[in-house]
Amino acid sequence: MDQRTLTLIAVLFWVVLALSLACILWMFFSLARQGDERRKAILTRACCHTFYTVVALLVLGVAESLVRSLTGADYPAVEFNALSLLAIVAVLYTVNLFLCRRRLGG
């Protein structure tokens, strides 16, 4: 790889990291804000959709581990560290929150 490609990869990494941190902060601030019943309904729906998605992701991870252990496969396992899982949850929550606001008129 040449220097321009490495620079582009580094810039993309920092942009993705900054967007992930912004989504994480947005998630915590939106959950902490008080509001009326409609706002609580929007937050509840967004949280439920995010929870279902994350649980499905974790179940797929467990299923993959189970298949790997039963078949003795040697391909590398996909593992999530805490920061990447938090970033995925924050992005999913942000997308779900915007979709729920759009549907419920928030």
C-alpha positions in Angstrom: 0.0 0.0 0.0 1.2 3.5 -0.7 1.2 6.4 1.6 -2.1 7.9 0.2 -4.0 4.7 0.8 -2.8 4.5 4.4 -3.7 8.1 5.0 -7.1 7.6 3.6 -7.6 4.5 5.8 -6.5 6.4 8.9 -8.8 9.3 8.1 -11.8 6.9 7.6 -11.0 5.2 10.9 -11.1 8.5 12.8 -14.3 9.6 11.0 -16.0 6.3 11.9 -14.7 6.5 15.5 -15.9 10.2 15.8 -19.4 9.3 14.4 -19.6 6.3 16.7 -18.8 8.4 19.7 -21.3 11.0 18.6 -24.0 8.4 18.3 -23.1 7.0 21.8 -23.3 10.5 23.3 -26.6 11.1 21.5 -28.0 7.8 22.8 -27.2 8.7 26.4 -28.5 12.2 26.2 -31.7 11.2 24.5 -32.4 8.6 27.1 -31.7 11.1 30.0 -34.0 13.8 28.7 -37.4 14.1 30.2 -40.5 14.4 28.1 -44.2 13.8 27.7 -45.9 10.4 27.1 -45.4 10.5 23.3 -41.7 11.0 23.7 -41.5 8.1 26.2 -43.4 5.9 23.7 -41.0 6.9 21.0 -38.0 6.1 23.2 -39.5 2.8 24.4 -40.2 1.7 20.8 -36.6 2.7 19.7 -35.1 0.9 22.7 -37.2 -2.3 22.0 -36.2 -2.4 18.4 -32.5 -1.9 19.2 -32.7 -4.5 22.0 -34.3 -7.1 19.6 -31.6 -6.4 17.0 -28.7 -6.7 19.5 -30.2 -9.9 20.9 -30.5 -11.4 17.4 -26.9 -10.4 16.8 -25.7 -12.1 20.0 -27.8 -15.2 19.3 -26.2 -15.5 15.9 -22.8 -15.2 17.6 -23.7 -18.0 20.0 -24.9 -20.1 17.1 -21.7 -19.5 15.2 -19.7 -20.6 18.3 -21.8 -23.7 18.7 -21.4 -24.7 15.0 -17.7 -24.1 15.2 -17.3 -26.2 18.3 -19.4 -29.1 16.9 -17.8 -29.1 13.5 -14.2 -28.4 14.6 -13.9 -25.7 12.0 -10.6 -23.7 11.9 -11.9 -20.5 10.3 -11.5 -17.4 12.5 -14.4 -16.5 14.7 -16.0 -13.1 14.5 -15.7 -11.5 17.9 -16.9 -8.2 19.2 -15.0 -6.1 21.7 -16.9 -3.8 24.0 -16.2 -0.6 22.1 -17.4 -2.1 18.7 -20.5 -3.5 20.3 -21.3 -0.2 22.0 -20.8 1.6 18.7 -23.1 -0.8 16.9 -25.8 -0.5 19.6 -25.5 3.3 19.5 -25.8 3.5 15.7 -28.7 1.1 15.7 -30.4 3.1 18.5 -29.9 6.4 16.6 -31.4 5.0 13.4 -34.3 3.4 15.3 -34.9 6.7 17.2 -35.1 8.7 14.0 -37.4 6.1 12.3 -39.7 6.0 15.3 -39.8 9.8 15.5 -40.8 9.9 11.9 -43.5 7.3 12.3 -45.0 8.6 15.5 -44.5 12.3 14.7 -41.8 13.3 17.1 
